[in-house]
Amino acid sequence: MEVNIKVPEYSSVNGLRLEWEDNFEISSSIENNTVTITANQEGLISLAKHLLTLAQVEVPTGSHIHLDDINSLETNSVELIFEKI
C-alpha cells in the first residue's frame, strides 16, 4: 500500500504548523503503566502528519508537539508530548 501525505513545511520564523483532518478524534489514557492512544481514521492520519512534520531535517532538536484535552484530545485524555531528539 502506498499513501501520499502532504506535510506542512517547517519554518524557522513560524515554527511547526499542524494540519488536522476534519472530524478527527483522539484520546489517550494510562492504565498499569501502559499508554493507549485511540483515534478514528482522521485522528490517525492527523497524528501521522504531525509526526512527519516533527521529523523534518530542518526542525531543531527539542522541538515538540504537546497535546491535551484542552488542545485537540478528547475530554479526560492524558497529556501527550512528542519531542524530537
mmCIF file as gemmi writes it, N, C-alpha and C atoms, coordinates in Angstrom:
data_model
loop_
_atom_site.group_PDB
_atom_site.id
_atom_site.type_symbol
_atom_site.label_atom_id
_atom_site.label_alt_id
_atom_site.label_comp_id
_atom_site.label_asym_id
_atom_site.label_entity_id
_atom_site.label_seq_id
_atom_site.pdbx_PDB_ins_code
_atom_site.Cartn_x
_atom_site.Cartn_y
_atom_site.Cartn_z
_atom_site.occupancy
_atom_site.B_iso_or_equiv
_atom_site.pdbx_formal_charge
_atom_site.auth_seq_id
_atom_site.auth_asym_id
_atom_site.pdbx_PDB_model_num
ATOM 1 N N . MET Axp A 1 ? 0.849 -1.181 0 1 0 ? 1 A 1
ATOM 2 C CA . MET Axp A 1 ? 0 0 0 1 0 ? 1 A 1
ATOM 3 C C . MET Axp A 1 ? 0.89 1.238 0 1 0 ? 1 A 1
ATOM 4 N N . GLU Axp A 2 ? 0.526 2.186 -0.794 1 0 ? 2 A 1
ATOM 5 C CA . GLU Axp A 2 ? 1.242 3.458 -0.826 1 0 ? 2 A 1
ATOM 6 C C . GLU Axp A 2 ? 0.267 4.567 -0.478 1 0 ? 2 A 1
ATOM 7 N N . VAL Axp A 3 ? 0.72 5.448 0.427 1 0 ? 3 A 1
ATOM 8 C CA . VAL Axp A 3 ? -0.106 6.566 0.854 1 0 ? 3 A 1
ATOM 9 C C . VAL Axp A 3 ? 0.673 7.85 0.626 1 0 ? 3 A 1
ATOM 10 N N . ASN Axp A 4 ? 0.036 8.837 0.028 1 0 ? 4 A 1
ATOM 11 C CA . ASN Axp A 4 ? 0.66 10.14 -0.168 1 0 ? 4 A 1
ATOM 12 C C . ASN Axp A 4 ? 0.071 11.122 0.831 1 0 ? 4 A 1
ATOM 13 N N . ILE Axp A 5 ? 0.946 11.729 1.624 1 0 ? 5 A 1
ATOM 14 C CA . ILE Axp A 5 ? 0.51 12.686 2.635 1 0 ? 5 A 1
ATOM 15 C C . ILE Axp A 5 ? 1.285 13.977 2.437 1 0 ? 5 A 1
ATOM 16 N N . LYS Axp A 6 ? 0.577 15.087 2.361 1 0 ? 6 A 1
ATOM 17 C CA . LYS Axp A 6 ? 1.232 16.392 2.26 1 0 ? 6 A 1
ATOM 18 C C . LYS Axp A 6 ? 1.552 16.865 3.683 1 0 ? 6 A 1
ATOM 19 N N . VAL Axp A 7 ? 2.836 17.114 3.925 1 0 ? 7 A 1
ATOM 20 C CA . VAL Axp A 7 ? 3.308 17.526 5.25 1 0 ? 7 A 1
ATOM 21 C C . VAL Axp A 7 ? 3.66 19.009 5.212 1 0 ? 7 A 1
ATOM 22 N N . PRO Axp A 8 ? 3.129 19.811 6.139 1 0 ? 8 A 1
ATOM 23 C CA . PRO Axp A 8 ? 3.463 21.236 6.158 1 0 ? 8 A 1
ATOM 24 C C . PRO Axp A 8 ? 4.963 21.434 6.401 1 0 ? 8 A 1
ATOM 25 N N . GLU Axp A 9 ? 5.567 22.328 5.638 1 0 ? 9 A 1
ATOM 26 C CA . GLU Axp A 9 ? 6.995 22.595 5.798 1 0 ? 9 A 1
ATOM 27 C C . GLU Axp A 9 ? 7.254 23.387 7.072 1 0 ? 9 A 1
ATOM 28 N N . TYR Axp A 10 ? 8.358 23.036 7.742 1 0 ? 10 A 1
ATOM 29 C CA . TYR Axp A 10 ? 8.777 23.752 8.943 1 0 ? 10 A 1
ATOM 30 C C . TYR Axp A 10 ? 9.299 25.13 8.55 1 0 ? 10 A 1
ATOM 31 N N . SER Axp A 11 ? 9.014 26.126 9.365 1 0 ? 11 A 1
ATOM 32 C CA . SER Axp A 11 ? 9.517 27.481 9.159 1 0 ? 11 A 1
ATOM 33 C C . SER Axp A 11 ? 10.22 27.936 10.428 1 0 ? 11 A 1
ATOM 34 N N . SER Axp A 12 ? 11.455 28.406 10.306 1 0 ? 12 A 1
ATOM 35 C CA . SER Axp A 12 ? 12.174 28.9 11.482 1 0 ? 12 A 1
ATOM 36 C C . SER Axp A 12 ? 11.508 30.146 12.054 1 0 ? 12 A 1
ATOM 37 N N . VAL Axp A 13 ? 10.729 30.847 11.252 1 0 ? 13 A 1
ATOM 38 C CA . VAL Axp A 13 ? 10.018 32.039 11.71 1 0 ? 13 A 1
ATOM 39 C C . VAL Axp A 13 ? 8.716 31.656 12.423 1 0 ? 13 A 1
ATOM 40 N N . ASN Axp A 14 ? 7.938 30.746 11.82 1 0 ? 14 A 1
ATOM 41 C CA . ASN Axp A 14 ? 6.624 30.385 12.353 1 0 ? 14 A 1
ATOM 42 C C . ASN Axp A 14 ? 6.601 29.078 13.129 1 0 ? 14 A 1
ATOM 43 N N . GLY Axp A 15 ? 7.677 28.31 13.09 1 0 ? 15 A 1
ATOM 44 C CA . GLY Axp A 15 ? 7.736 27.049 13.821 1 0 ? 15 A 1
ATOM 45 C C . GLY Axp A 15 ? 6.951 25.946 13.142 1 0 ? 15 A 1
ATOM 46 N N . LEU Axp A 16 ? 6.511 24.975 13.947 1 0 ? 16 A 1
ATOM 47 C CA . LEU Axp A 16 ? 5.74 23.849 13.435 1 0 ? 16 A 1
ATOM 48 C C . LEU Axp A 16 ? 4.315 24.296 13.114 1 0 ? 16 A 1
ATOM 49 N N . ARG Axp A 17 ? 3.794 23.802 12.02 1 0 ? 17 A 1
ATOM 50 C CA . ARG Axp A 17 ? 2.409 24.081 11.648 1 0 ? 17 A 1
ATOM 51 C C . ARG Axp A 17 ? 1.696 22.745 11.55 1 0 ? 17 A 1
ATOM 52 N N . LEU Axp A 18 ? 0.693 22.548 12.38 1 0 ? 18 A 1
ATOM 53 C CA . LEU Axp A 18 ? -0.041 21.287 12.4 1 0 ? 18 A 1
ATOM 54 C C . LEU Axp A 18 ? -1.332 21.426 11.606 1 0 ? 18 A 1
ATOM 55 N N . GLU Axp A 19 ? -1.586 20.455 10.756 1 0 ? 19 A 1
ATOM 56 C CA . GLU Axp A 19 ? -2.821 20.431 9.973 1 0 ? 19 A 1
ATOM 57 C C . GLU Axp A 19 ? -3.632 19.219 10.404 1 0 ? 19 A 1
ATOM 58 N N . TRP Axp A 20 ? -4.874 19.474 10.779 1 0 ? 20 A 1
ATOM 59 C CA . TRP Axp A 20 ? -5.765 18.439 11.267 1 0 ? 20 A 1
ATOM 60 C C . TRP Axp A 20 ? -6.752 18.025 10.193 1 0 ? 20 A 1
ATOM 61 N N . GLU Axp A 21 ? -7.053 16.745 10.124 1 0 ? 21 A 1
ATOM 62 C CA . GLU Axp A 21 ? -8.113 16.241 9.25 1 0 ? 21 A 1
ATOM 63 C C . GLU Axp A 21 ? -9.458 16.632 9.868 1 0 ? 21 A 1
ATOM 64 N N . ASP Axp A 22 ? -10.428 16.939 9.043 1 0 ? 22 A 1
ATOM 65 C CA . ASP Axp A 22 ? -11.766 17.246 9.536 1 0 ? 22 A 1
ATOM 66 C C . ASP Axp A 22 ? -12.318 16.063 10.325 1 0 ? 22 A 1
ATOM 67 N N . ASN Axp A 23 ? -13.034 16.367 11.393 1 0 ? 23 A 1
ATOM 68 C CA . ASN Axp A 23 ? -13.732 15.368 12.217 1 0 ? 23 A 1
ATOM 69 C C . ASN Axp A 23 ? -12.806 14.392 12.943 1 0 ? 23 A 1
ATOM 70 N N . PHE Axp A 24 ? -11.549 14.79 13.194 1 0 ? 24 A 1
ATOM 71 C CA . PHE Axp A 24 ? -10.628 13.892 13.902 1 0 ? 24 A 1
ATOM 72 C C . PHE Axp A 24 ? -11.066 13.71 15.351 1 0 ? 24 A 1
ATOM 73 N N . GLU Axp A 25 ? -10.774 12.533 15.883 1 0 ? 25 A 1
ATOM 74 C CA . GLU Axp A 25 ? -11 12.238 17.294 1 0 ? 25 A 1
ATOM 75 C C . GLU Axp A 25 ? -9.79 11.45 17.799 1 0 ? 25 A 1
ATOM 76 N N . ILE Axp A 26 ? -9.212 11.923 18.902 1 0 ? 26 A 1
ATOM 77 C CA . ILE Axp A 26 ? -8.055 11.255 19.501 1 0 ? 26 A 1
ATOM 78 C C . ILE Axp A 26 ? -8.227 11.306 21.011 1 0 ? 26 A 1
ATOM 79 N N . SER Axp A 27 ? -8.003 10.178 21.657 1 0 ? 27 A 1
ATOM 80 C CA . SER Axp A 27 ? -7.994 10.167 23.114 1 0 ? 27 A 1
ATOM 81 C C . SER Axp A 27 ? -6.792 9.35 23.579 1 0 ? 27 A 1
ATOM 82 N N . SER Axp A 28 ? -6.385 9.587 24.818 1 0 ? 28 A 1
ATOM 83 C CA . SER Axp A 28 ? -5.236 8.875 25.373 1 0 ? 28 A 1
ATOM 84 C C . SER Axp A 28 ? -5.502 8.575 26.84 1 0 ? 28 A 1
ATOM 85 N N . SER Axp A 29 ? -4.963 7.441 27.276 1 0 ? 29 A 1
ATOM 86 C CA . SER Axp A 29 ? -5.13 7.046 28.671 1 0 ? 29 A 1
ATOM 87 C C . SER Axp A 29 ? -3.908 6.254 29.113 1 0 ? 29 A 1
ATOM 88 N N . ILE Axp A 30 ? -3.754 6.134 30.434 1 0 ? 30 A 1
ATOM 89 C CA . ILE Axp A 30 ? -2.693 5.315 31.023 1 0 ? 30 A 1
ATOM 90 C C . ILE Axp A 30 ? -3.348 4.363 32.011 1 0 ? 30 A 1
ATOM 91 N N . GLU Axp A 31 ? -3.036 3.091 31.877 1 0 ? 31 A 1
ATOM 92 C CA . GLU Axp A 31 ? -3.519 2.087 32.824 1 0 ? 31 A 1
ATOM 93 C C . GLU Axp A 31 ? -2.434 1.035 32.995 1 0 ? 31 A 1
ATOM 94 N N . ASN Axp A 32 ? -2.037 0.792 34.234 1 0 ? 32 A 1
ATOM 95 C CA . ASN Axp A 32 ? -0.993 -0.192 34.539 1 0 ? 32 A 1
ATOM 96 C C . ASN Axp A 32 ? 0.289 0.076 33.746 1 0 ? 32 A 1
ATOM 97 N N . ASN Axp A 33 ? 0.724 1.337 33.728 1 0 ? 33 A 1
ATOM 98 C CA . ASN Axp A 33 ? 1.941 1.759 33.028 1 0 ? 33 A 1
ATOM 99 C C . ASN Axp A 33 ? 1.897 1.556 31.514 1 0 ? 33 A 1
ATOM 100 N N . THR Axp A 34 ? 0.696 1.439 30.968 1 0 ? 34 A 1
ATOM 101 C CA . THR Axp A 34 ? 0.535 1.304 29.527 1 0 ? 34 A 1
ATOM 102 C C . THR Axp A 34 ? -0.211 2.514 28.997 1 0 ? 34 A 1
ATOM 103 N N . VAL Axp A 35 ? 0.371 3.177 27.995 1 0 ? 35 A 1
ATOM 104 C CA . VAL Axp A 35 ? -0.286 4.308 27.341 1 0 ? 35 A 1
ATOM 105 C C . VAL Axp A 35 ? -1.08 3.77 26.159 1 0 ? 35 A 1
ATOM 106 N N . THR Axp A 36 ? -2.353 4.151 26.094 1 0 ? 36 A 1
ATOM 107 C CA . THR Axp A 36 ? -3.2 3.764 24.97 1 0 ? 36 A 1
ATOM 108 C C . THR Axp A 36 ? -3.656 5.027 24.257 1 0 ? 36 A 1
ATOM 109 N N . ILE Axp A 37 ? -3.434 5.059 22.946 1 0 ? 37 A 1
ATOM 110 C CA . ILE Axp A 37 ? -3.919 6.151 22.106 1 0 ? 37 A 1
ATOM 111 C C . ILE Axp A 37 ? -4.996 5.563 21.211 1 0 ? 37 A 1
ATOM 112 N N . THR Axp A 38 ? -6.178 6.139 21.273 1 0 ? 38 A 1
ATOM 113 C CA . THR Axp A 38 ? -7.316 5.673 20.5 1 0 ? 38 A 1
ATOM 114 C C . THR Axp A 38 ? -7.735 6.796 19.563 1 0 ? 38 A 1
ATOM 115 N N . ALA Axp A 39 ? -7.931 6.469 18.281 1 0 ? 39 A 1
ATOM 116 C CA . ALA Axp A 39 ? -8.279 7.514 17.31 1 0 ? 39 A 1
ATOM 117 C C . ALA Axp A 39 ? -9.093 6.922 16.167 1 0 ? 39 A 1
ATOM 118 N N . ASN Axp A 40 ? -9.929 7.784 15.586 1 0 ? 40 A 1
ATOM 119 C CA . ASN Axp A 40 ? -10.61 7.387 14.356 1 0 ? 40 A 1
ATOM 120 C C . ASN Axp A 40 ? -9.635 7.571 13.187 1 0 ? 40 A 1
ATOM 121 N N . GLN Axp A 41 ? -10.079 7.246 11.986 1 0 ? 41 A 1
ATOM 122 C CA . GLN Axp A 41 ? -9.195 7.323 10.815 1 0 ? 41 A 1
ATOM 123 C C . GLN Axp A 41 ? -8.61 8.725 10.647 1 0 ? 41 A 1
ATOM 124 N N . GLU Axp A 42 ? -9.45 9.743 10.793 1 0 ? 42 A 1
ATOM 125 C CA . GLU Axp A 42 ? -8.981 11.121 10.635 1 0 ? 42 A 1
ATOM 126 C C . GLU Axp A 42 ? -7.968 11.488 11.723 1 0 ? 42 A 1
ATOM 127 N N . GLY Axp A 43 ? -8.161 10.97 12.921 1 0 ? 43 A 1
ATOM 128 C CA . GLY Axp A 43 ? -7.223 11.211 14.006 1 0 ? 43 A 1
ATOM 129 C C . GLY Axp A 43 ? -5.88 10.548 13.754 1 0 ? 43 A 1
ATOM 130 N N . LEU Axp A 44 ? -5.904 9.324 13.249 1 0 ? 44 A 1
ATOM 131 C CA . LEU Axp A 44 ? -4.653 8.616 12.948 1 0 ? 44 A 1
ATOM 132 C C . LEU Axp A 44 ? -3.882 9.3 11.826 1 0 ? 44 A 1
ATOM 133 N N . ILE Axp A 45 ? -4.582 9.75 10.806 1 0 ? 45 A 1
ATOM 134 C CA . ILE Axp A 45 ? -3.921 10.47 9.706 1 0 ? 45 A 1
ATOM 135 C C . ILE Axp A 45 ? -3.324 11.777 10.233 1 0 ? 45 A 1
ATOM 136 N N . SER Axp A 46 ? -4.075 12.491 11.082 1 0 ? 46 A 1
ATOM 137 C CA . SER Axp A 46 ? -3.565 13.734 11.67 1 0 ? 46 A 1
ATOM 138 C C . SER Axp A 46 ? -2.288 13.474 12.468 1 0 ? 46 A 1
ATOM 139 N N . LEU Axp A 47 ? -2.299 12.453 13.319 1 0 ? 47 A 1
ATOM 140 C CA . LEU Axp A 47 ? -1.105 12.122 14.109 1 0 ? 47 A 1
ATOM 141 C C . LEU Axp A 47 ? 0.072 11.761 13.206 1 0 ? 47 A 1
ATOM 142 N N . ALA Axp A 48 ? -0.177 11.005 12.149 1 0 ? 48 A 1
ATOM 143 C CA . ALA Axp A 48 ? 0.882 10.646 11.213 1 0 ? 48 A 1
ATOM 144 C C . ALA Axp A 48 ? 1.501 11.893 10.587 1 0 ? 48 A 1
ATOM 145 N N . LYS Axp A 49 ? 0.662 12.831 10.175 1 0 ? 49 A 1
ATOM 146 C CA . LYS Axp A 49 ? 1.172 14.079 9.582 1 0 ? 49 A 1
ATOM 147 C C . LYS Axp A 49 ? 1.973 14.88 10.604 1 0 ? 49 A 1
ATOM 148 N N . HIS Axp A 50 ? 1.503 14.923 11.848 1 0 ? 50 A 1
ATOM 149 C CA . HIS Axp A 50 ? 2.22 15.671 12.885 1 0 ? 50 A 1
ATOM 150 C C . HIS Axp A 50 ? 3.602 15.075 13.138 1 0 ? 50 A 1
ATOM 151 N N . LEU Axp A 51 ? 3.681 13.753 13.202 1 0 ? 51 A 1
ATOM 152 C CA . LEU Axp A 51 ? 4.973 13.108 13.438 1 0 ? 51 A 1
ATOM 153 C C . LEU Axp A 51 ? 5.916 13.31 12.255 1 0 ? 51 A 1
ATOM 154 N N . LEU Axp A 52 ? 5.398 13.254 11.047 1 0 ? 52 A 1
ATOM 155 C CA . LEU Axp A 52 ? 6.233 13.518 9.875 1 0 ? 52 A 1
ATOM 156 C C . LEU Axp A 52 ? 6.676 14.974 9.827 1 0 ? 52 A 1
ATOM 157 N N . THR Axp A 53 ? 5.82 15.878 10.271 1 0 ? 53 A 1
ATOM 158 C CA . THR Axp A 53 ? 6.198 17.292 10.352 1 0 ? 53 A 1
ATOM 159 C C . THR Axp A 53 ? 7.35 17.459 11.334 1 0 ? 53 A 1
ATOM 160 N N . LEU Axp A 54 ? 7.249 16.836 12.487 1 0 ? 54 A 1
ATOM 161 C CA . LEU Axp A 54 ? 8.29 16.926 13.517 1 0 ? 54 A 1
ATOM 162 C C . LEU Axp A 54 ? 9.597 16.277 13.064 1 0 ? 54 A 1
ATOM 163 N N . ALA Axp A 55 ? 9.518 15.277 12.199 1 0 ? 55 A 1
ATOM 164 C CA . ALA Axp A 55 ? 10.698 14.536 11.754 1 0 ? 55 A 1
ATOM 165 C C . ALA Axp A 55 ? 11.519 15.262 10.681 1 0 ? 55 A 1
ATOM 166 N N . GLN Axp A 56 ? 11.048 16.384 10.155 1 0 ? 56 A 1
ATOM 167 C CA . GLN Axp A 56 ? 11.79 17.08 9.107 1 0 ? 56 A 1
ATOM 168 C C . GLN Axp A 56 ? 13.201 17.467 9.575 1 0 ? 56 A 1
ATOM 169 N N . VAL Axp A 57 ? 14.144 17.392 8.685 1 0 ? 57 A 1
ATOM 170 C CA . VAL Axp A 57 ? 15.544 17.71 8.987 1 0 ? 57 A 1
ATOM 171 C C . VAL Axp A 57 ? 15.682 19.118 9.562 1 0 ? 57 A 1
ATOM 172 N N . GLU Axp A 58 ? 14.906 20.07 9.059 1 0 ? 58 A 1
ATOM 173 C CA . GLU Axp A 58 ? 15.024 21.469 9.47 1 0 ? 58 A 1
ATOM 174 C C . GLU Axp A 58 ? 14.491 21.737 10.88 1 0 ? 58 A 1
ATOM 175 N N . VAL Axp A 59 ? 13.704 20.828 11.411 1 0 ? 59 A 1
ATOM 176 C CA . VAL Axp A 59 ? 13.122 21.013 12.743 1 0 ? 59 A 1
ATOM 177 C C . VAL Axp A 59 ? 14.209 20.809 13.788 1 0 ? 59 A 1
ATOM 178 N N . PRO Axp A 60 ? 14.449 21.804 14.656 1 0 ? 60 A 1
ATOM 179 C CA . PRO Axp A 60 ? 15.52 21.696 15.64 1 0 ? 60 A 1
ATOM 180 C C . PRO Axp A 60 ? 15.242 20.639 16.714 1 0 ? 60 A 1
ATOM 181 N N . THR Axp A 61 ? 16.313 20.043 17.209 1 0 ? 61 A 1
ATOM 182 C CA . THR Axp A 61 ? 16.229 19.135 18.345 1 0 ? 61 A 1
ATOM 183 C C . THR Axp A 61 ? 15.558 19.862 19.508 1 0 ? 61 A 1
ATOM 184 N N . GLY Axp A 62 ? 14.715 19.153 20.231 1 0 ? 62 A 1
ATOM 185 C CA . GLY Axp A 62 ? 13.996 19.751 21.355 1 0 ? 62 A 1
ATOM 186 C C . GLY Axp A 62 ? 12.628 20.294 20.983 1 0 ? 62 A 1
ATOM 187 N N . SER Axp A 63 ? 12.358 20.436 19.691 1 0 ? 63 A 1
ATOM 188 C CA . SER Axp A 63 ? 11.026 20.868 19.264 1 0 ? 63 A 1
ATOM 189 C C . SER Axp A 63 ? 10.029 19.782 19.653 1 0 ? 63 A 1
ATOM 190 N N . HIS Axp A 64 ? 8.827 20.202 19.984 1 0 ? 64 A 1
ATOM 191 C CA . HIS Axp A 64 ? 7.86 19.217 20.43 1 0 ? 64 A 1
ATOM 192 C C . HIS Axp A 64 ? 6.436 19.602 20.05 1 0 ? 64 A 1
ATOM 193 N N . ILE Axp A 65 ? 5.572 18.595 20.107 1 0 ? 65 A 1
ATOM 194 C CA . ILE Axp A 65 ? 4.144 18.764 19.915 1 0 ? 65 A 1
ATOM 195 C C . ILE Axp A 65 ? 3.499 18.348 21.227 1 0 ? 65 A 1
ATOM 196 N N . HIS Axp A 66 ? 2.696 19.232 21.782 1 0 ? 66 A 1
ATOM 197 C CA . HIS Axp A 66 ? 2.051 18.99 23.071 1 0 ? 66 A 1
ATOM 198 C C . HIS Axp A 66 ? 0.548 18.955 22.85 1 0 ? 66 A 1
ATOM 199 N N . LEU Axp A 67 ? -0.057 17.818 23.15 1 0 ? 67 A 1
ATOM 200 C CA . LEU Axp A 67 ? -1.497 17.651 23.002 1 0 ? 67 A 1
ATOM 201 C C . LEU Axp A 67 ? -2.111 17.331 24.356 1 0 ? 67 A 1
ATOM 202 N N . ASP Axp A 68 ? -3.287 17.893 24.635 1 0 ? 68 A 1
ATOM 203 C CA . ASP Axp A 68 ? -4.023 17.575 25.859 1 0 ? 68 A 1
ATOM 204 C C . ASP Axp A 68 ? -5.505 17.761 25.595 1 0 ? 68 A 1
ATOM 205 N N . ASP Axp A 69 ? -6.327 17.566 26.647 1 0 ? 69 A 1
ATOM 206 C CA . ASP Axp A 69 ? -7.777 17.635 26.421 1 0 ? 69 A 1
ATOM 207 C C . ASP Axp A 69 ? -8.292 19.061 26.244 1 0 ? 69 A 1
ATOM 208 N N . ILE Axp A 70 ? -7.429 20.046 26.437 1 0 ? 70 A 1
ATOM 209 C CA . ILE Axp A 70 ? -7.781 21.432 26.116 1 0 ? 70 A 1
ATOM 210 C C . ILE Axp A 70 ? -7.35 21.738 24.679 1 0 ? 70 A 1
ATOM 211 N N . ASN Axp A 71 ? -6.339 21 24.201 1 0 ? 71 A 1
ATOM 212 C CA . ASN Axp A 71 ? -5.753 21.224 22.883 1 0 ? 71 A 1
ATOM 213 C C . ASN Axp A 71 ? -5.783 19.932 22.077 1 0 ? 71 A 1
ATOM 214 N N . SER Axp A 72 ? -6.91 19.601 21.495 1 0 ? 72 A 1
ATOM 215 C CA . SER Axp A 72 ? -7.028 18.574 20.468 1 0 ? 72 A 1
ATOM 216 C C . SER Axp A 72 ? -7.425 17.175 20.919 1 0 ? 72 A 1
ATOM 217 N N . LEU Axp A 73 ? -7.199 16.791 22.16 1 0 ? 73 A 1
ATOM 218 C CA . LEU Axp A 73 ? -7.578 15.453 22.597 1 0 ? 73 A 1
ATOM 219 C C . LEU Axp A 73 ? -8.972 15.473 23.224 1 0 ? 73 A 1
ATOM 220 N N . GLU Axp A 74 ? -9.59 14.316 23.253 1 0 ? 74 A 1
ATOM 221 C CA . GLU Axp A 74 ? -10.921 14.199 23.839 1 0 ? 74 A 1
ATOM 222 C C . GLU Axp A 74 ? -10.863 14.457 25.351 1 0 ? 74 A 1
ATOM 223 N N . THR Axp A 75 ? -11.991 14.81 25.94 1 0 ? 75 A 1
ATOM 224 C CA . THR Axp A 75 ? -12.106 15.084 27.367 1 0 ? 75 A 1
ATOM 225 C C . THR Axp A 75 ? -11.561 13.914 28.188 1 0 ? 75 A 1
ATOM 226 N N . ASN Axp A 76 ? -10.845 14.249 29.258 1 0 ? 76 A 1
ATOM 227 C CA . ASN Axp A 76 ? -10.247 13.294 30.193 1 0 ? 76 A 1
ATOM 228 C C . ASN Axp A 76 ? -9.063 12.52 29.63 1 0 ? 76 A 1
ATOM 229 N N . SER Axp A 77 ? -8.537 12.94 28.488 1 0 ? 77 A 1
ATOM 230 C CA . SER Axp A 77 ? -7.337 12.306 27.955 1 0 ? 77 A 1
ATOM 231 C C . SER Axp A 77 ? -6.123 12.756 28.751 1 0 ? 77 A 1
ATOM 232 N N . VAL Axp A 78 ? -5.103 11.912 28.805 1 0 ? 78 A 1
ATOM 233 C CA . VAL Axp A 78 ? -3.845 12.306 29.435 1 0 ? 78 A 1
ATOM 234 C C . VAL Axp A 78 ? -3.022 13.074 28.407 1 0 ? 78 A 1
ATOM 235 N N . GLU Axp A 79 ? -2.147 13.939 28.904 1 0 ? 79 A 1
ATOM 236 C CA . GLU Axp A 79 ? -1.306 14.745 28.022 1 0 ? 79 A 1
ATOM 237 C C . GLU Axp A 79 ? -0.36 13.858 27.226 1 0 ? 79 A 1
ATOM 238 N N . LEU Axp A 80 ? -0.114 14.259 25.989 1 0 ? 80 A 1
ATOM 239 C CA . LEU Axp A 80 ? 0.864 13.597 25.134 1 0 ? 80 A 1
ATOM 240 C C . LEU Axp A 80 ? 1.87 14.647 24.667 1 0 ? 80 A 1
ATOM 241 N N . ILE Axp A 81 ? 3.141 14.308 24.767 1 0 ? 81 A 1
ATOM 242 C CA . ILE Axp A 81 ? 4.193 15.185 24.251 1 0 ? 81 A 1
ATOM 243 C C . ILE Axp A 81 ? 5.082 14.344 23.341 1 0 ? 81 A 1
ATOM 244 N N . PHE Axp A 82 ? 5.226 14.801 22.116 1 0 ? 82 A 1
ATOM 245 C CA . PHE Axp A 82 ? 6.126 14.168 21.144 1 0 ? 82 A 1
ATOM 246 C C . PHE Axp A 82 ? 7.289 15.133 20.946 1 0 ? 82 A 1
ATOM 247 N N . GLU Axp A 83 ? 8.519 14.701 21.257 1 0 ? 83 A 1
ATOM 248 C CA . GLU Axp A 83 ? 9.68 15.584 21.207 1 0 ? 83 A 1
ATOM 249 C C . GLU Axp A 83 ? 10.753 15.002 20.286 1 0 ? 83 A 1
ATOM 250 N N . LYS Axp A 84 ? 11.339 15.868 19.466 1 0 ? 84 A 1
ATOM 251 C CA . LYS Axp A 84 ? 12.42 15.464 18.579 1 0 ? 84 A 1
ATOM 252 C C . LYS Axp A 84 ? 13.734 15.475 19.338 1 0 ? 84 A 1
ATOM 253 N N . ILE Axp A 85 ? 14.492 14.386 19.226 1 0 ? 85 A 1
ATOM 254 C CA . ILE Axp A 85 ? 15.816 14.325 19.844 1 0 ? 85 A 1
ATOM 255 C C . ILE Axp A 85 ? 16.893 14.284 18.794 1 0 ? 85 A 1
